[in-house]
């Protein structure tokens, strides 16, 4: 299905004279979660934004609000350092970039599911905290504090759990 979507989006770009850099279509597919209609809409938005210039991967992330993988990679690296100060500073910089707590938490959820260093019980502890933090967000809780709470739980599970 992925290859079919790439071919279809490439065809649309060719027919519409839309230029894109390597990897941009993969990001369109990734952020649209395999939904071709959403992918086409994202592609249209990116083409309008770039108006004749190459569509870049970063453009797609900005349009969709999805956090680039490099941020999440770094977040998990920071969590594994067992340093509250580093974690707090890193999350501050993430929030300054404009990423919402709910988007951060959604993407953390997806990462935890496929994380191979965490046992099922560790994942369960993280998901329990995720549910609590998500509820607090819905009740109007501070975004930074909820993400920090969740990431402290991830840190604990990565560094102090046996």
C-alpha angles and dihedrals in degrees: 000000000000093000091047091053092049090051092048094048091046089052091050091049091050093049093046095042092241116158123207138176124243112285096019094107090049089055090049089054093044094050093045090052093228096308105135094198091053090046092054091048090050090049091051091050092049092048091052091048094051096037100199099342126103115284108238130207090243090056090058092049091050094049095047098038090231114146113241115250092242090067092051092044089053092045092057091045090053091047089054091055091071090222116135091192093054091046093050092048093047094049089048090056091047092052091047087057086062101249112152123235092236092054091047090050093047092052092044087054091055091047094050092052091060098033108127099196094061124081121221093259091052091050090049091054090050093047091049089054090044090056091049093048092046090052091050090052091053088051091054100266121162110276096217094050093049094051090044091051091051093046092048087057090050089049091051092050093047097045109025108029123097 
